[in-house]
């Protein structure tokens, strides 16, 4: 790249010769990004920004751009979804932007204009600026433009640096080190000086379904912070000693987050905007999400949201992944507390924690090597949980654990998190989800191994397909989890025309996702990923079971080393690929032992019922006295009978919505609750 216009920087036609990859590329988004990375080879993998068909059509909540490249932390494929207006601006110019090469210009900025021209400007005053400050300066020079930028950590080459969209409030792509990839090109920012495509004016039916979704309404009210109570109910909101967070800390964290937010924002055309906006300490607005709170809150001894926001602000100012920073800080705090590393105690000290993050602006300090560097220096490798270069929290849910380990592009929640196994209620309906096989009883129990391989396979296909189209994963997940749409209805709304072969939209959408996942796996193999990467040592024993990795591997078409089998490789882009998936042979049936138990007598008793948002307000008004025991299904019916307002959130025995948890375990519909039980009713959709 040169500071004047580069003749190689132009809009070009793209036509891979393989018919399957052509169809895959036409979907756009994550599918197109993977094809472009494959075409580039291994020597100079570009950074790719791609948009999907649903973005081009302006569907409600379809405003995500895929940013992809080869992760500097792992050497494997990484991509992420970026919100804001960048996707709809790029869609007016092209399906994708690829950037390769290097410029030595200080503060170089790539500017894309409405006529398709691309030029590099030299802006040395941007060097070392926080992402939002750099974006503000570029918007002054290019009024009305959108800006994609990295922070000083990306310029310094920190392997877990983030990218930011520079809008108000900004959002980021944190995982995979994509900020470092941009920094290595010498670019500080990419400016999209193009008017955005307008939203679709004919999306009334889809907007109506979104507006009626209990889970989306709960997220809109809670801004994803409803997950604080939800994760606490499941026992997976970590505290400073790797145990569960203290109940008082959970209550304080939620209360201070509720008090601090100043508004909401959401995707273009979304009737239930779910992003909470907070005031930045130095002025201006910033967004906040639960995932950052989980990484930077109770695990670091912080229960005041202002303190958490201070750390999140530091991560954004430097331009680093909050999840990686949180995991590294938790390990560093433990190492100091145990005397493994010298230094002052960190737990609960927001100022000291912030100072460690700020040092990453120059890729220096205790966190410079990320969580893996801290673990090695402290002798805490046994405590580190890592998947394809990303620090993760070990999940108790077997579906969530399998999902984060097998995902070839990283372990972000809505990519790898099988929400139906954790957030759905009642038994899963394979027909409603358009599955090519049955889901047996017990598949919805997050702690049971039953059918988890097939559930993760299905969910991973769906997540990859959604990211190819650019449609919001939370919108899709909520509609499916609360029964607002079938898989066929969802697919009919968002499926690209290039994949509408044979009329079975749900199968075609699953096949789009399956093809994308397989290509991502092929990229990882070509880039040198070791065999067996799906089973990291810390998770191997739990996952090496027929119902878990064995079932997933058979459906995905992988050999014993986790490589894509030749038959599957030959079918990339086949709209019927998902129907070719085959389950492994069932083990011999176990002997049937029937027992008959008499129902216990019902007597007066009391229940404590907890929930957030609108359901919580309804439950607070109800009498705590019941005739017990009751099945969960009967409890739903009685709640609705006592107060019909609860039906929207609780559901009915025939169409359950809220999942019911006791002592960190989700209850099935026929399990009994009794006198003195404390139950958590969870409407939230995970992720974010």
Buried (B, 14 or more C-beta within 10 A) or exposed (E): BBBEEBEEBEBEEBEBEEEBBBBBBBBBBBBBBBBBBBEBEEEEBBBBBBBBBBBBBBBBBBBBBBBBBBBBBBBBBBBBBBBBBBBBBBBBBBBBBBBBBEBEBBBBBBBBBEEEBBBBBBBEEBEBBBBBBBBBBBBEEBEEBBBBBBBBBBBBBBBBBBBBBBBBBBBBBBBBBBBBBBBBBBBBBBBBBBEBBEBBEEBEEBBEBBBBBBBBBBBBBBBBBBBBBBBBBBBBBBBBEEEBBBEEBBBBBBBBBBEBBEEBBBBBBBBBBBBBBBBBEEEEBBBBBBBBBBBBBBBBBBBBBBBBBBBBBBBBBBBBBBBBBBBBBBBBBBBBBEEBBEEEEBBBBBEBBBBBBBBBBBBEBBBBBBBBBBBEBBEBEEBBBBBBBBBBBBBBBBBBBBBBBBBBBBBBBBBBBBBBBBBBBBBBBBEBBBBBBEBEEBBBBBEBBBBBBBBBBBBBBBBBBBBBBBBBBBBBBBBBBBBBBBBBBBBBBBBBEBBBBEEBBBBBBBBBBBBBBBBBBBBBBEBEBEEEBBBBEBBEEBBEBBBBBBBBBBBBBBEEEBBBEEEBBEBBBBBBBBBBBEBBEEEEEEEEEEEEEEEEEEEEBEBEBBBBBBBBEBBEEBEEEBEBBBBBBBBBBBBBEBEEBBBBBBBBBEEBBBBBBBEBBBBBBEBBBBEEBEBBBBBBBBBB
